[in-house]
Amino acid sequence: MNEMEEKVLEKAFELGQKYEKKNTGCAQSVIAALFDALDIWNEDIFKSASGLADGLGLTGDGSCGALVGASMVIGFLFGRERKDFGDIQKPIKSYMLVKQLHDQYIQEYGSCRCHDVQKTFTGKTWNMWNPEDLKNAMEPGGLLDHCPQLVGNVARLACKIILDNGFTF
């Protein structure tokens, strides 16, 4: 990895942390961090991640939004296009790269389910639809102490996969 790529990885990490801490919305935060670090943008991809925070719709019950958002960027860059929809071989590269991201995520966090990761970080799960839990999640010791680091880490992991697989500026 050259010096420029190292700077891009660090930028992805720092922006992921910053965006999650300031704006929340882990899926959109990781997408914005990756897009900004790679100097690309797609408003449709960014907007489509709106409902993915906190394990899908603030439920905690689905996959980590940062992991899903990073997977969306990998798919955007390496995925199958509509014209190739009938070719079952076309998405193989994106499958492989997302699996690589998934496997590294599992190695780091033990599970991709949001509630499991919350429990690992804080010893409990948070119901973001409960006003008291939402308030506590934003205070010291809550999710806002942990999720920005995770989002930054996922942005860096995904960015490395993207760069290692031929993305050029």
N, C-alpha and C positions, 0 to 999 in steps of 0.2 A: 504494500500500500504506500503510495507516495504522499508527500506532504500536503498537497492540495486535497486529496481524498481524506486524510486525517482531519483536516480542518472542516470538511463537509460533515464528517461523522460527529465531530464535536459540536458543530452548529446545530445539527439535527437534535442532539441530546439537549443542548441548552434551550433551544426553542421549544422542544417538547415539554420540558419542565416549566418554562415561562408561561406558555399558553395554557397549560392545565391549571397552574396556580392562579393565573389571572382570570381565565375565561371558563374554566371547567369544560366538561364534554370531552372525555378522553379520546373518542374516535376522531372528532374534528380536530382536537389538539394535535394528535399524532399526524393526521393528514396535513394540516397546515405546516407543521414542523418539517415533514418530509418534502412537501412541495416547495417551501421557502428555501430549505437547504439545497435542494436540487435545482432551484431556479426554474420551476415549472408551476403551472396552476391550472386547475380545472374546477370551476365553480360548481358544476353538476356533481362531481365526485364529493367535493366538500359538503355541499348541501345534503346529499343523500345520506351522509353519516349523522345527521341531526338526531335521529331517534335511537342511536346505538349506545349512548352513554350508560354507565353503571349496569352492564350486562343486559342490554336491550330495554329501552324505555324506562330507565331508572328502577328496574326490578331486581337487579343483582343476580337474576336467575339464568342469564345467558353467558356467553363468552365475553371476556374482557373487551370493552370497546376499543381500547388501544390496539389490541391484537387484531381485531376485526378491521379497524381503520387502516392499519399498516398492511393488512392483507389486501384491502381494496386498492391501495396504491401499487402494490406488486402486480395485482391483476390488471390495473390500468396500464402499466408499463409493459407487461409481458403476456397479457391474456389474449384470448381468442376474440376476434372481431365478428360482427354480425354476418359478414359475407362468408365466414368460415364456420358458421354455427353447426352445420351438418357434419363437420369433420371432428370426430371424437379425439383425434390425436393433437389438435391445435392447442388445447389448454394444458397439455402435459407440463410444459415448462413452468407455468404459473402454479400448477398443483405442487410441483416439486419445490419451488421456492417458498410457497406458503407453508408447506410441510416443514421445511428447514426452519422457518421462523417459529412455527408452532413448537417444534421439538426443542429449540433453544429456550423458548418461553417456559415450557413445562420444566425443563431442567432448572431454570432460575426460580420459578414461582410455584411449581408443584401441581398446578391445575390451571386451566384457562377459564374456569367458571368464576365470575366476578365475586360471588359470595364466599367462595373458598379462599380467594386471594385476600379479600377483606378480613376474613377470620385470621389468616396467617399474619397479616399486618397488625391488626388491632385487637385480636381476641374475640371479636364479635362481628356480626353482620349488621348492615345499616339499611333501614327502610327509608328511602329518600322521599317517599310519599307521606311519611309521618313528619310533621313539622319539627318535633323535638329532635328526632334522629337527624334530620337535615341540618338543623342548627348545630348539633353536636359534631356532625361530620366536618363542618367547616372550622371548628375550634381546634386548638392544640391537642394532639393525640388522636384526632380524627383522620378521616380519609385525605383531607387536604395536606396532611403531613406526609402521606405516603404515595398517593397517586401521581403527583408530579414527577417523582423519581422514576416510578414505573413507566410513565409515558415517555420520559426522556430515554430510558433504557430501551424501550421497544422501538422508538424512532431510530436510535443508533443501530440496533440489531437489523432492522429492516433496511436502513440506508446502506449498511455494509453488504447485505445480500444483493441489493440493487446495483451497487457499484461493482461488486465481484462478478456480476453477470452481464456486464457489458454496457451499462448506462454510461453515456458520454454527454458532456456539457456542450 
